[in-house]
Amino acid sequence: MADIIPSIIEQKYYAGQLLQVEDFNRERDFHIQYRNFGNQQLLSSGVLSGLTVDKSGSAINVSSGAAIDINGVYILLTADKSYAVTSADGDYQFVISHQTIPVPDTKNQLKSNPVLSLIAAGKPINDGILLANVTISNKVVSKLESAALAVEILSSRIPEQSIQNLDASVITKGIFDKNRIPDLQNLNGKLTLSQLPFLPNKDNAIVQNAFTAGVLTGLTASNTDKIAQLTSGIAVDASGNQIVLDNTATYNNSTITAQKGIFSLDMSDAVFQDKTWLLLISPNTADSGSPILEFAENKTKEKVILATVRVTAGMPVVSSNDRESVQLKTDRLPELTPDILPDIKDLKGKVAIIQLPGLGEMTGKLNPGQVPQIQELQGQLTVGQLPPDIVGTKEYLTFFVNQAVVGEGAKIQFSWITDKGVDSLSLSYFSEVGINNLSTGNNAIKLTDASFPYTILATTTFTLTALIKGVIVGQKQLTITVFALLELARLQFANNKSANDCISLILNQFPTVTANDSAIALAKAGYKSTETAGALKIGFPKLTPAQVAAALSAAFGKTTPADLARSDKEKGLTAIEAGGNLVSQFPGISAMDFGVSLGQAGYSTEQLGPALKQYFPKLSPAEVANIFHQSYK
């Protein structure tokens, strides 16, 4: 199915335009929607940084971090957070989801406040990001396994590497087909850590002669406030010594301890200011001493550079440009020429277990003489590796639906693919009255049908069964989630969608909904009357001003112009802003009612005059004077 390309509305401005809340919301939503769409097209959902989890009795602790959900929305947890477990015993998915809340003591600011929740194992997590799988026993977290996936660039966005541009630095895993292996003497790039042999701990001479000094693993530097941070890891110095930074280190002649695997190095001292420093690591000469971490302006031979740090106005900025990494010395690589490589087709004997690749990555078929003892074989063969006389694992049945999340009363379309001799189908679902079968009667599902339409009223799980001569050979299930009108509106409001976006989605999911019902749903979801009025004009463009007013009255109660003006005055709105709300919520309001409402609300003549001129520019001086007289008598 092709990607759904969203229709994103861009705000247009012109000279003299009266800008209202929905205009600024539309401008904001334009940038948010473009950013989210770009994230969806380029990146997978998952964790960007942090969000590590651990358990403590009946609590789950989450470190600060960031993630991107399936909608491309950023989830930002700005501080460590603890989640108190109150769920019943069982297996759960620990999930983080996007949410914003008002900034305290403000009227127009929101901040990120992600929701942490436990969802029963096997249930959909919707827009959430899975952080861990959790088991609760006796109200205590008895088991917690991290299950977070890192954000990755979508494979469709990564160009295929051809033989001509192949570089060793892009090879991360897997085994090449022999026809795709370039001439080895022409291979460029550096070996990755996983391609390096094990480094012996004691024989420093071997390490020194075979490898350059540098970082072997970990030891990643970063910065926050006036602190430089460093992860644990291993380095090798120029003498072949392995420097293992684990839990403790020596810094400024004192022993420091890692917190959650991270060392914090204070750089607030004036000596660091406005200079560039090298972060160095070296072994401690004392037998039991921990590795030495220090900042220096120049490097000495026995020390390894981890990062470059520039301190400006008290803030350190870390760069890894000068970081040294362990590399295999080029004079230790033999020159491989074609005449010393065996011809694969002439290879004889049996393949040893340690020479077999992961069977899931293996292609082709082994000759009987090359297969090791079956009882020693590990992994799982693919269908293409099985002999032709062994039955494959091709599916009997595949089950599809055109929409998985719909509004109440929507019409959905089931479709399917059958194979391997399936001669009949059965479609059923469970409801309050028991199991309902859609495979009987005049409108029953048939194997020859291309698809099957169905009108759905509530969230339901459907089961499609494939049979051969009355015997069940395969079953597939699909759950269709149904949103009620108010539930859909509340979800859009919680996700900071504008009232215009909300009513567009409502009309898409509930094509027969009335303007009054739409207005009531928006009001109960939390949208303001002015936002709802603007949305009604977009969703129901043929409504008269009186019909819009009636819908707003049904949603927000019968509010008079004077009530609205008084409310706006209490909120601190200017007379022009309050007048804008009057003409928006009470289309067709007369100039007299307009002036009297603002006058009774407490606005002065100096404030009322510009408002009348703004919204009723054709009034004569005599008419304005009469309105003043009636408004302040």
C-alpha positions in Angstrom: 0.0 0.0 0.0 1.4 3.4 -0.9 2.3 5.9 1.8 -0.5 8.3 2.7 0.7 11.8 1.9 -0.9 14.3 4.3 -2.6 17.5 3.1 -0.8 20.3 5.1 -2.3 23.7 5.2 0.0 26.7 5.1 -1.0 30.0 6.6 -0.9 33.0 4.2 -0.7 36.6 5.4 -1.7 39.9 3.9 -1.4 43.6 4.9 -4.0 44.7 7.4 -5.1 41.1 8.3 -6.7 40.5 11.8 -4.7 37.6 13.2 -6.6 35.3 15.6 -5.7 32.2 17.6 -6.5 29.8 14.8 -4.1 31.6 12.5 -1.2 31.2 14.8 -2.2 27.6 15.5 -2.3 26.9 11.8 1.2 28.4 11.4 2.5 26.2 14.3 0.7 23.1 13.0 2.2 23.6 9.5 5.8 23.3 10.9 5.0 20.5 13.3 3.2 18.4 10.6 6.1 18.9 8.1 8.6 17.9 10.7 6.6 14.8 11.7 6.1 13.8 8.1 9.8 14.1 7.4 10.6 11.9 10.4 8.1 9.3 9.3 9.6 9.1 5.8 13.2 8.9 6.9 13.4 7.2 10.3 11.9 4.2 12.1 10.1 4.8 15.4 12.2 4.1 18.6 14.6 5.5 21.1 16.9 8.4 20.1 18.9 8.6 23.4 18.6 7.6 27.0 15.2 6.2 28.3 17.0 3.3 30.0 15.0 1.4 32.6 15.6 -0.4 35.9 13.4 -1.8 38.6 13.2 -1.0 42.3 10.5 -3.0 44.2 7.2 -1.8 43.0 8.6 1.0 40.9 10.1 1.2 37.4 12.8 3.9 36.9 13.3 5.6 33.6 16.3 7.9 32.7 15.8 11.1 30.8 15.9 10.7 27.0 14.2 11.1 23.7 12.3 9.0 21.2 10.3 9.2 18.0 6.9 7.5 17.7 5.2 6.0 14.6 3.7 9.4 13.7 7.1 11.1 13.6 6.4 12.9 16.9 9.2 13.6 19.3 8.8 12.2 22.8 11.0 14.2 25.2 11.5 13.1 28.8 13.6 15.9 30.3 14.3 14.4 33.7 14.6 10.9 35.3 11.1 9.6 36.3 9.8 6.8 38.5 6.6 4.9 37.7 4.7 3.3 40.6 3.3 -0.1 39.7 -0.3 -0.7 40.7 -1.4 -3.2 38.1 -2.4 -6.8 38.9 0.1 -9.7 38.6 0.9 -10.6 35.1 3.1 -9.8 32.0 3.1 -6.3 30.6 4.7 -4.0 28.1 6.2 -0.8 29.6 5.5 2.0 27.2 6.2 5.7 26.9 3.9 8.0 24.9 3.8 11.6 23.8 1.9 14.2 25.9 2.1 17.9 26.6 0.7 19.8 29.6 0.4 23.6 30.3 3.4 25.4 31.8 2.4 26.5 35.3 1.4 30.1 35.7 1.0 30.6 31.9 -2.0 30.7 29.6 -0.5 29.9 26.3 2.5 27.6 26.8 2.9 23.9 26.8 5.7 21.6 27.7 6.5 17.9 27.1 5.3 15.5 29.8 5.4 12.0 28.3 3.0 9.3 29.8 4.5 6.1 31.2 2.1 3.1 31.2 1.8 -0.6 31.5 -0.1 -2.4 28.7 -1.0 -6.1 28.9 1.4 -8.3 26.9 0.1 -8.9 23.4 -2.1 -5.8 23.3 -1.4 -3.0 20.8 0.6 -0.1 22.1 -0.7 2.3 19.4 1.5 5.4 19.2 3.7 4.4 22.2 7.3 3.3 22.3 8.1 0.0 23.9 10.8 0.4 26.6 10.7 -3.0 28.4 8.8 -6.2 29.0 7.7 -6.5 32.6 6.5 -9.3 34.9 4.6 -8.3 38.1 4.3 -10.8 41.0 2.7 -9.9 44.3 2.6 -6.2 43.3 6.3 -6.2 42.8 8.3 -6.0 39.5 9.9 -9.4 39.5 11.3 -9.3 36.0 12.2 -6.4 33.7 13.8 -6.9 30.3 14.8 -4.0 28.1 13.0 -4.1 24.7 13.7 -0.6 23.3 14.6 -0.3 19.7 16.9 2.5 18.5 15.8 4.9 15.8 17.3 3.9 12.5 17.3 5.4 9.0 14.8 3.4 6.9 16.5 0.8 4.7 14.7 2.2 1.7 16.6 5.5 2.2 20.0 3.8 2.2 21.7 3.5 -1.3 22.8 0.0 -2.3 26.6 -0.4 -2.2 27.9 -1.8 -5.5 31.2 -3.4 -6.0 32.6 -0.2 -7.5 31.9 1.9 -4.4 32.2 -0.8 -1.8 34.1 0.3 1.3 35.0 -1.9 4.3 33.6 0.8 6.7 30.0 0.1 5.4 30.2 -3.6 6.0 28.5 -4.3 9.4 27.3 -7.9 9.3 26.3 -10.8 7.1 28.1 -12.8 4.5 28.6 -11.9 0.8 27.7 -14.1 -2.0 31.0 -15.1 -3.7 30.0 -13.2 -6.9 29.8 -9.9 -4.9 33.2 -10.1 -3.3 35.6 -7.5 -4.8 39.3 -8.1 -5.3 40.6 -8.1 -1.8 43.7 -6.1 -2.6 41.5 -3.3 -3.7 39.4 -3.2 -0.5 39.5 0.2 1.4 38.4 1.4 4.8 38.9 0.3 8.4 38.1 -2.8 10.3 35.2 -2.5 12.8 35.7 -3.6 16.5 33.7 -6.8 15.8 36.3 -7.8 13.1 39.3 -7.4 15.4 40.8 -10.5 17.1 40.8 -10.8 20.9 43.5 -8.8 22.5 45.6 -10.7 25.1 45.8 -9.1 28.5 49.4 -9.8 29.3 51.4 -10.0 26.0 51.7 -6.2 25.5 54.4 -6.7 22.9 52.0 -8.5 20.5 49.4 -5.8 20.9 52.0 -3.1 20.5 53.4 -4.6 17.3 50.0 -5.4 15.8 47.7 -2.5 16.7 47.9 1.3 16.9 47.0 3.1 20.2 43.4 4.3 20.6 39.9 3.5 21.9 38.9 -0.2 21.6 35.3 0.2 22.8 33.1 2.7 24.7 34.7 5.8 26.2 32.3 8.2 24.5 32.4 11.8 25.7 29.5 14.3 25.9 28.7 17.5 27.8 26.0 19.0 30.0 26.0 22.3 31.7 29.6 22.8 33.2 30.3 19.0 33.2 32.0 16.8 30.7 30.7 13.2 30.7 32.4 10.0 29.8 31.1 6.4 29.4 33.1 3.4 30.6 35.1 1.4 28.0 38.5 0.1 27.0 41.6 1.7 25.3 45.0 0.5 24.3 48.1 2.8 24.8 51.2 3.0 22.7 53.0 0.4 24.9 50.2 -2.2 24.3 48.6 -1.7 27.8 44.9 -2.2 27.9 43.3 0.6 29.9 40.0 -0.6 31.3 37.7 2.1 32.6 34.9 0.4 34.6 33.5 1.8 37.9 36.2 4.2 39.2 38.8 6.6 37.8 41.4 9.0 39.1 40.6 12.7 38.3 42.4 15.7 39.8 44.3 13.3 42.2 40.9 12.0 43.6 39.0 8.9 43.0 35.6 9.4 41.2 32.9 6.8 40.7 30.6 6.3 37.7 26.9 6.8 38.1 24.9 4.4 35.9 28.1 3.8 33.8 28.9 7.6 33.3 31.7 9.6 34.8 31.2 13.3 35.4 34.2 15.6 35.1 33.8 19.1 36.6 35.1 21.9 34.3 33.8 24.9 36.1 37.3 26.0 37.3 38.5 29.3 35.8 41.6 27.6 34.5 39.5 25.8 31.8 37.8 28.9 30.4 38.2 30.0 26.8 40.7 27.2 25.9 40.7 24.0 24.0 41.6 20.9 25.9 42.3 17.2 25.1 40.5 14.7 27.3 43.2 12.0 27.9 43.3 8.5 29.5 46.3 6.6 30.7 47.0 3.7 33.0 47.8 4.2 36.7 51.3 3.3 37.7 50.0 1.9 41.0 49.1 -1.8 40.8 45.6 -1.3 42.1 45.1 2.3 40.8 42.2 3.1 38.5 42.9 4.7 35.1 43.8 8.4 35.1 41.5 10.9 33.4 42.9 14.4 32.7 42.6 17.5 30.5 45.7 18.7 28.9 46.5 21.2 26.1 49.0 18.8 24.5 49.2 15.0 24.2 52.1 12.8 25.3 52.9 9.4 23.8 51.7 7.2 26.6 48.2 8.7 26.7 45.2 8.2 24.5 43.0 11.0 23.2 39.3 10.4 23.9 37.9 13.8 22.8 38.5 17.5 22.3 36.7 20.0 24.7 36.4 23.7 24.1 35.1 25.8 27.1 33.4 29.0 26.3 31.5 31.2 28.8 31.7 28.3 31.3 30.1 25.8 28.9 32.1 22.8 27.6 31.5 21.7 24.0 32.8 18.1 23.2 34.1 17.1 19.8 35.3 13.6 18.8 37.3 14.8 15.7 40.7 14.1 17.4 39.5 10.8 19.1 41.9 7.9 18.4 40.6 4.4 17.6 42.5 1.1 17.7 43.4 0.0 14.2 45.2 -3.1 12.9 48.6 -2.0 11.5 48.6 -2.4 7.7 51.9 -4.3 7.7 50.1 -7.0 9.6 47.7 -7.7 6.8 48.9 -10.3 4.2 48.6 -9.5 0.6 45.8 -11.8 -0.7 46.1 -12.6 -4.4 43.7 -14.7 -6.5 46.2 -17.5 -6.9 46.2 -18.3 -3.2 42.4 -18.4 -2.8 40.7 -21.7 -3.3 38.0 -22.2 -5.9 34.7 -22.6 -4.0 33.3 -25.1 -6.5 36.3 -27.4 -6.0 36.3 -27.3 -2.2 36.1 -30.8 -0.7 35.3 -32.3 2.7 32.8 -31.3 5.4 32.2 -27.8 6.7 32.9 -27.5 10.4 30.2 -26.1 12.7 32.2 -23.0 13.4 32.5 -22.4 9.6 28.7 -22.3 9.1 27.1 -18.8 8.9 23.8 -18.0 10.6 21.4 -20.3 8.8 18.9 -17.4 8.4 21.5 -15.6 6.2 22.7 -18.6 4.3 21.7 -19.1 0.6 22.0 -22.0 -1.7 22.0 -25.8 -0.8 24.7 -27.9 0.7 25.8 -31.1 -1.0 25.2 -34.2 1.2 29.0 -34.7 1.7 29.3 -31.2 3.1 26.6 -31.4 5.8 27.9 -31.8 9.4 26.3 -34.1 11.8 22.6 -33.0 12.2 22.6 -33.2 16.0 25.4 -30.5 16.0 23.6 -28.2 13.7 22.1 -25.0 15.2 19.7 -22.4 13.8 16.9 -22.7 11.4 17.0 -23.5 7.7 15.1 -21.3 5.2 12.6 -22.8 2.8 15.0 -22.3 -0.1 17.6 -24.5 1.7 15.2 -27.5 2.0 15.3 -30.4 -0.5 12.3 -30.4 -2.9 10.7 -33.4 -1.4 10.3 -31.7 2.0 7.0 -29.7 2.5 7.7 -26.0 2.8 6.2 -23.5 5.2 4.0 -21.5 2.8 1.0 -20.0 4.5 -2.5 -21.5 3.9 -4.1 -18.1 4.6 -3.3 -14.4 4.7 -5.9 -11.9 6.1 -6.2 -8.2 5.4 -8.5 -5.2 6.2 -8.5 -1.8 4.5 -8.8 0.2 7.8 -7.8 -1.0 11.3 -9.0 2.1 13.2 -12.4 3.6 12.3 -15.3 5.5 13.6 -18.6 3.9 14.8 -20.7 2.7 11.9 -17.9 2.8 9.4 -17.9 0.3 6.5 -14.7 -1.8 6.4 -13.5 -4.2 3.7 -11.9 -7.6 4.4 -9.8 -9.4 1.9 -7.6 -12.5 1.9 -5.2 -14.8 0.0 -5.5 -18.6 0.2 -3.1 -21.3 -1.0 -2.2 -25.0 -0.8 -5.7 -26.4 -1.6 -7.9 -24.4 0.8 -11.5 -25.0 -0.4 -13.6 -23.0 2.1 -13.5 -20.1 4.5 -15.2 -19.2 7.8 -15.4 -15.6 9.2 -16.5 -15.1 12.8 -16.3 -12.7 15.7 -17.2 -12.6 19.4 -19.8 -10.3 20.9 -22.0 -10.1 24.0 -24.4 -12.8 22.7 -21.6 -15.2 21.9 -19.7 -16.2 18.7 -21.3 -14.7 15.5 -20.6 -16.5 12.2 -20.6 -14.5 9.0 -20.2 -17.6 6.9 -23.9 -18.5 6.7 -27.0 -17.1 5.0 -27.4 -15.3 1.6 -24.6 -12.8 2.3 -22.1 -15.4 3.6 -18.4 -15.1 2.8 -17.2 -17.3 -0.1 -13.8 -18.5 -1.2 -14.4 -17.0 -4.7 -15.1 -13.5 -3.3 -12.5 -10.9 -3.9 -13.3 -9.2 -0.6 -16.1 -8.9 2.1 -17.7 -5.6 3.2 -18.9 -5.2 6.8 -20.3 -2.3 8.9 -18.7 -2.2 12.3 -20.2 -0.6 15.5 -17.6 -1.4 18.2 -14.1 -2.6 18.6 -14.1 -6.3 17.5 -11.6 -9.1 16.9 -12.4 -11.1 13.7 -11.2 -14.7 13.0 -10.8 -16.0 9.5 -10.5 -19.8 9.2 -9.2 -21.8 6.2 -10.5 -25.3 5.7 -9.7 -28.2 3.5 -12.6 -30.8 3.3 -13.9 -29.5 6.5 -10.6 -29.7 8.4 -9.1 -26.4 9.8 -5.7 -25.8 8.3 -5.1 -22.2 9.2 -6.5 -19.3 11.2 -5.8 -15.5 11.2 -7.1 -12.8 13.5 -7.6 -9.0 13.0 -8.7 -6.5 15.6 -10.6 -3.4 14.3 -10.6 -0.5 16.8 -13.7 1.7 16.8 -13.5 5.2 18.2 -16.6 7.0 19.5 -17.1 10.6 18.4 -16.2 12.1 21.7 -13.3 9.7 22.3 -11.9 10.7 18.9 -12.2 14.4 19.7 -10.6 14.0 23.1 -7.7 12.1 21.5 -7.1 14.9 19.0 -7.2 17.6 21.7 -4.7 15.5 23.9 -2.3 15.4 20.9 -2.5 19.2 20.4 -4.4 19.0 17.2 -6.2 22.1 16.1 -10.0 22.2 16.1 -9.9 22.5 12.3 -7.8 19.3 12.1 -10.1 17.6 14.6 -13.3 18.3 12.7 -11.8 17.2 9.4 -10.9 13.8 11.0 -14.4 13.6 12.6 -16.1 14.1 9.2 -13.8 11.5 7.6 -14.6 8.9 10.2 -18.2 9.9 10.8 -19.5 11.1 7.4 -23.2 11.6 8.6 -22.4 13.5 11.8 -24.3 16.8 12.3 -22.9 20.2 13.1 -24.5 20.2 16.5 -23.0 16.8 17.5 -19.6 17.9 16.1 -19.7 21.1 18.2 -20.7 19.3 21.3 -17.8 16.8 20.9 -15.3 19.6 20.4 -16.6 21.5 23.4 -16.4 18.4 25.7 -12.9 17.6 24.4 -11.7 21.0 25.6 -11.7 23.2 22.5 -12.8 26.8 23.0 -15.9 28.3 21.5 -14.0 30.5 19.1 -11.9 27.5 17.9 -15.1 25.5 17.5 -16.8 28.3 15.6 -13.9 28.4 13.1 -13.9 24.7 12.7 -17.6 24.5 12.0 -17.2 27.1 9.2 -14.6 24.9 7.6 -16.3 21.5 8.2 -19.8 22.8 7.4 -19.3 25.7 4.9 -23.0 25.9 4.1 -24.1 26.7 7.7 -25.8 30.1 8.1 -24.6 32.4 11.0 -27.7 31.5 12.9 -27.0 27.8 12.5 -23.4 28.3 13.7 -24.7 30.2 16.8 -27.3 27.4 17.5 -24.6 24.7 17.3 -22.4 26.7 19.7 -25.3 27.2 22.1 -25.9 23.5 22.1 -22.2 22.9 22.8 -21.4 25.6 25.3 -24.8 26.6 26.6 -26.7 29.8 25.9 -24.2 32.5 26.3 -25.2 36.2 25.7 -22.9 38.7 24.0 -22.7 40.5 27.3 -21.6 37.3 29.1 -18.9 36.7 26.6 -17.7 40.3 26.8 -17.5 40.2 30.6 -15.6 36.9 30.4 -13.1 38.3 28.0 -12.7 41.4 30.2 -11.9 39.2 33.2 -9.3 37.4 31.1 -7.5 40.7 30.4 -8.4 40.8 26.6 -8.4 44.2 24.9 -11.7 45.6 23.6 -10.6 44.8 20.0 -9.8 41.2 21.0 -13.1 40.9 22.8 -14.9 42.4 19.9 -13.3 39.8 17.6 -14.7 37.1 19.7 -18.2 38.7 19.7 -18.4 38.9 15.9 -17.0 35.4 15.6 -19.3 33.7 18.0 -22.4 35.8 17.3 -22.4 36.3 13.5 -24.7 39.1 12.4 -24.5 40.9 15.8 -25.6 44.6 15.4 -23.3 47.5 16.2 -25.7 48.5 19.0 -25.6 45.1 20.7 -21.8 45.0 20.1 -21.3 48.4 21.8 -23.7 47.8 24.7 -22.0 44.4 25.5 -18.5 45.9 25.6 -19.8 48.9 27.6 -21.6 46.7 30.2 -18.4 44.5 30.5 -16.5 47.5 31.7 -14.6 48.7 28.7 -14.1 52.5 28.5 -15.2 54.8 25.7 -11.6 55.2 24.7 -11.4 51.4 24.3 -14.9 51.0 22.7 -14.3 53.6 19.9 -11.4 51.8 18.2 -13.3 48.5 18.4 -16.4 49.9 16.7 -14.2 51.4 14.0 -12.5 48.1 13.5 -15.6 46.0 13.1 -18.2 48.5 11.9 -16.2 50.9 9.7 -19.3 52.4 8.0 -20.9 53.8 11.1 -21.6 57.6 11.0 -20.5 59.9 13.9 -24.2 60.2 14.9 -24.6 56.4 15.1 -21.4 56.1 17.1 -22.6 58.8 19.5 -26.0 57.0 20.0 -24.2 53.7 20.7 -22.0 55.4 23.3 -25.1 56.9 24.9 -26.9 53.5 25.1 -23.7 51.7 26.3 -22.9 54.1 29.3 -26.3 55.5 30.3 
